[in-house]
């Protein structure tokens, strides 16, 4: 489904990491703009809280449970969104990640690799249309 305003933005958007911070703010903003938003959450409790937050502001927003580190979970989430849209998601806000605290020089190479891989998987696993 394309943006009915003609502004060029697809109407259905998946926002990963939508339960807090920038992801939550982005999901709510897009919902306020009339987009069909699917926010991802790592648990059903967090997904339910996301939907409640949106509804408390008078916004429609759907949530899907997804674990970014699990390819099957990502595939299932994208498939659920595709079933509820015209083959979407039609846009992806790849916000989810693994938090890093402290100086990068204090982190192990394995931890840094985990963080960077999560960021890359965020796009690849959730944007099946990407080359």
N, C-alpha and C positions, 0 to 999 in steps of 0.2 A: 504494500500500500504506500503510495507516494504522498508527500506533503500536500494537503489540500490547499494550503495558502499559495502554493506555487513558488515558494522561496527556495526550493531545491533540496531541503533536508528531507530525508526519508521519514515517514511517519512512525515506523517502529524502530525502537532503539533498545539495545541491550547494554546495561551499565553494570560492569563487574565491580565487585567490592562496594555495593550500594548501601551498605548498612550503617556506615558512619563517615564522617569527614567529608572530603571532596566528592567521593562517590555518592553519598547521600544527598549532598547539596545539588549535584549535577542531575541526579535522578528526579529530584523534586522540581528543579527548574524546567527540565524537559517535559515533565508531566504538566506543569503549569502552562507551558506553551502549547499543550494539546497533543503532544506526542504520545504514542502508545509505548509506554516504558515497561521494560522487564528488568528489574534489578536483581542481581544475584546475591545470594547469601550462603554461608557455609553450613547453616543449620536451619531446620524448620522453624525453630523459635525465633531466630533472627529474621527469617523471611516474614513471619507473621508480624513481628514488631515493625518491620519496614512498611508493610501494607497498612498497619494501624496508624503509623506516623503520617503517611500520605493521606489517608482518609480523614484524619483529624484536621487536615488543612483543606479538606474538600477536593482532594485530588484523586484521580484514578491512577493506579499503578499496580502492576502485577509483580510478583516475586517468584523466582525459581531457585531451588537449592542446587548449589554447584560447588564442587571442590576443584579448584583450579589445578591442583597437583595430580588429579586423577583424570586421564583422558576419557574414560567411559562416562564419568560424571559430566564432563564438559559436553560430550556428544549428546548425552541424554537431555541436558538443559537446552542446547541449541535446537534439538528435535522438538522439545515441548514448545519452544517459542515459535518454531516454524509451523507447528500445527495450529497455533492460535493467531497467526498472521498470514499474510499472503506470501508464504515461503521465507519469511524473515528469520532472524533479525536483518533489517536492512541497513543498520548502522551499529557500530560498536564503540562504546566508550570504555577503553581498556584501562580501568582504574585499579583493579585488584592487584595486590602484590604481597610480598612478605616484608614486614617492617625490619629495618636495620637500625639499631641504636648504637651510639658510640662512634668513635673514630674508625674509619675504614681500615686503618693500619692495625687495629686491634682485632679485626675479624679474620677468621680462618679462610683459606681459599675455598674450602667446601661450602662455607656459609655464603660467601660472595657468589659462587657458582649457583647455589640454590636460588638466591634472590634474582639473579639475571635470567636464569632459566624460567622462573615463574613469570617474569615480565614478558619474555618471548612467547611462552605457552599461552599467556593471556590472549594474545592476538591470534596466534595460529589455531588454537583449539576452539576459539569462539567466533572466528570469522571464516567459515568454510568457503566463502566466495573469494577469499584473498588468494592471490597467486602464490 
